């Protein structure tokens, strides 16, 4: 381990990138780190111990420049259901990063933030808890495919070059009032399902007027359990994984201790805030992402349970200079 370390953060302007940079720069335990942010469409303000490189991750020259003297890589950059860019960002970009890492004398560790899209999210029914041993089972679409290809590429660099890396596999990442808007019947819904499309415009408008939230049911009419993680819990796992010997060449599920039960959400909001709800049958299935491995090997613990996740979202008040902007649908 070098005395001074430089961590390259891709996707640095997203919710995870901004949070990890804020916490790493503020925590004296990480004062040995300088952060280099690779920014493309957006950028970050200048700050002590924060460097910014502008350009596309798909451009090898940009990546080589960004990787100079880098000891650690935190790879967050991704592309959702955008076929025109996903290969350039998720595959070519990761390949350039890994090639630069394996040939750099300064390099020490690569951390990939994966996603539960690689194991099917709530699209497929699983007979038991989904552990890190679950075979890749992406649902239809290019985003889920990209999450599988990222994990597989990193794993092959372990085999081919004994690269020191790890994958933190996260489900849907929540911050601020994200969870509240995940339950909106309006056009402001965050991610999917798009509840308004399931009930039609007239019912959706009435549910928006009354503040009604959906209870997602599976095809058998049972409440769906779906995995989430709060951004602060994910960032805690990232910081713990930095230079952790037990993280070497491992994949970890990083999520809440229990999936969110939509019936439990409705019951809690009805009891604490008088929020009405309505049952919505969907084609989706419950699943349970198991975070035992991260807790056992890394000593990580999530602090957000269901009440805290709900209360944080409903209590959040946006400042005038903090507009709700959804760069990606989920």
N, C-alpha and C positions, 0 to 999 in steps of 0.2 A: 504494500500500500504506500503510495506517495504521500508526502507531507501536504502538498497542495493538490486538490482534486478539482476537476472541471467536469460538470455533468451537462451533456447536451440533452435538451428537452425538445422533442418534436411535438407538433400540435400544441405549442406552448400557450396559445391564446384561448384555448378551450377551457371548460369548467375545471377539468382535472389539472391541466397545465398551469393555469393561473393560481389554483389553490396550492399545488405542490411547490411552486416557486415562492409564493408568499410565506408558506410555513418553513421551507428550508432556509430561506434568507433570514427569517426572524428567530430561528432556534439556535442558541449558542452551540448546541451539540453538533451542528453542521457548518460551523463557521469556517472550516477548512475548504468548503466547496465554493467555487464560482459557478454560476449558471450561465450556460449559453443557450439562448432560445432560437430555434429555427422557425422563422415566421414567413408566411406566404401572403395570404390575402389581408391579414391584419397584423398589427405589431404591438409591442409593449413599450411603455415609457421607460426612459433611461433610469437606472438605479445602481447603487453601489453593488458590486459583485454580480451584475447582470449584463451580459453581452447579447447583442442581437445580430443574427445573420439573416438576411432577406433572400428569398428565392424558393424554388420548387424542389421538393424532396425527390422528384423524379429526375432531376438534373444531377448527374454524377459529379460535375465540377462543383456545384453548390454543396453537395454532401461532403465531398472531400475537404472543402474549405471549412465547413462547420465542424468536421471531425478532427481538425488539427489540435493536438495536445489534449484531446478529450480522454478522460479516464473512465467515465460512466456514460451510458446512454439510457434515457428513459423515452421509449418510443410510444407516443400517444396518437400520432397523426393517423387519421383514418378517413375513409370515404364511405358514405352510406349507400343507399340504393341508386348509385350514379355510375352506370356502366361505362360512360365515356372517360371517367377518371380513375376508376377503382384499381385497375391494373397498374397504372403509373404510380399511384400513391401507396397502395397496400403491398404490392409485390415488387415492383422495380425499386421503389424507395427503400423498402426494407432490405432488399438485396444489396443496394449500394452501401447502406449503413453497416451491414454485417461484413461486407468485403473490406470496408475501411477499418472496422474494428479488429478483424482477425490479422490485419497486416500492420497495425499500429503498435509501436513499442510502449506507448503510454496507456493503452486500453486495459481496463480491469474488469468491468461488469456491464452486461446488457440486460435491461429490464423491459420486457414487452407487456403492455396492457392488452390482454386478450378479452374475449367476450363469450358469454354463454350462448351466443348465436352458433358457436362452433359445436355445441352439443344439443341444439334444437330448441333452446328457449322453452316457450310454452306451446310450441306448435305440435310437438310429439308427446305422447304419454310415455312416462317412464315407470317401470314396476317398482322402483325403490329410489333411495337417495342417489343423486347424480354426483359421483365422485370424480376425481381427476383421472381415474382409470376408465371412465366412460369412453367408448369409441366415438370418434367424430361423427356427428349426425346433423349436418347443417340443414336448415329448412330451405325451401326454394328462394332464390334470389342471389344477387352477386355479393351482398354484404356478408351474409353467413358463410358463403364460400371463401371470401377473403380472410375471415377470421380463422378458418381451418388452415388455409395456405400459410398464413403468418406463423401459426404454431408449428406446423410441420417444417417450415424453412428454418426456424430457430433450432428445432430439435436436430435437424440434419447438420447444423453447424456444431452442435455438441459432438456428434459422431465423427464428422470429418476433421474438425480442427480443435476439439476439446475446449470450445469456447465457454467462458463463464457467463452464463445467462440464467434468467428465470422468466416465467410467464405468470402474471397475476391475472387470472381469468375473472372478470367482473360481469355481473348482470347489469340491468338498467341502472344508470348512475343518476342519483337525485341531488339537487341543491336548491336552496332558496325556496320558491313556491312551486317547483316542478311537480311535486306529487299532487298538489291541489289541481293543477291544470291537466294532469293525466286523467282526471276524473270529470273533465268538462264535456258537456254536450255541444258546446259552441265551436266556432271556427278556431278558437284559441287553444284547442286541445293539444296537449303535448304528447306526441307519439301516437301509438296505436293500442287498441283499436280506435278508430274514429267513431265515437259513439253516436254522433248525429247521423252518420250514414247508415247505422244499423237500425235506427228507429224512424227515420224520415224527418223532413224539415219541420213539420207542424209539431210533432211530439218533442223534437229536439228544442224548438223555440220555447215550448212550455216548460221543459225541464230547466232550461237556462233561466227563465223568469223566476222559477221557484227555488233555484239553487239545488236541484235534485242531482244526486250522484248515482252512477251505475254500480250494480253488483254483478260482476262478471260470473256467469255460470258456464260450466262445461256442457257438452252435448247431453249428459245425463241429468242436468239440472242441479248439479252440485257446485258450490262456490269454488271458483278457481283460486289456487294458491300460486303466487308468482314471485319470482326472485327480484330483489332490489338491493342496492347498496347506496349509502349516503357518501357524497364525495369526500367528506372529512374522514370517514372510516377507510375508504380506499387509499387516500393519501397517507394515512397512518401506516397502512400496510406497505406502501411504497418506501416510506422512510425507514421502516424496520428492515425491509429487505436489502437496503443499501449495505453492501459489504457483509451481509449475514452469511456465515459459512453454510448454514443449512438451506439457503436459497439456491445454492449452486445447481444448475441444470434441472431445476424442479418447476412444476406447474402447480399453482395454488388457486383454489376457488376462494374468492374474496367477496363475501356477501353478508347479509344479515343472518343472525343465528337461525331464524325461521323465515320462510317465505311469507309474503303478505297475503292474508286471507281476505278476499273482498267482502265477505259477509262480516268479518270482524271489523273491517274499516267502517262499514255502514253502521254497525252497532255502536262503535265508539263515537262516531260523529253525531249520531242521533242522541246519544246520552250526554255528550259534552257540549254540543253546539246546536242541537235541534235541526240537524241537516236531514232532509228526506232522501230516500233512495228508491230505486226501482231495479228489479231483476232483469238482466239481459242475457239471453242464451247465446252462446258463441261456439265456434268450433274448437276452442282452445282447451288445453288440459293443464291440470295442476302438475307441478314438479317441485322438487326440493333439492336445491344446490347445497351440497355438504361442505362446510368450511372447516371441518375438523383438522385437516392436514395443516392449514395455515395457523390454526390456534396451537397445534401440538409442536410443530417444528419451528415456527417463527415467534411464538408467544404473543401473537396478535389477537386482539379482542375488539369486536365492533361495539360501539357505544350507542348506536341507534337501534332501538327496538320499534315496534309498531306505534305505540303512543307518541314517542319522541319524533318519529318520522312525520306523523300526521300533524302534531302540534307545531313543529318547526315550519311546515308548509303553510298552515292556516294562519299562523301568527306573523309570518313574514310581511313586511311593509316595504315596498320599493320606494327608493328616493327618486326625485325627478330626473336625476342623471343616471338612473339604473333601469332603463326600459327593458321590458321583457322581449328578448330577441331569441328566436329559435333558429340557430344556424343549420341544424340538422333536425329531421323529424323525430328522432328518438335517441 
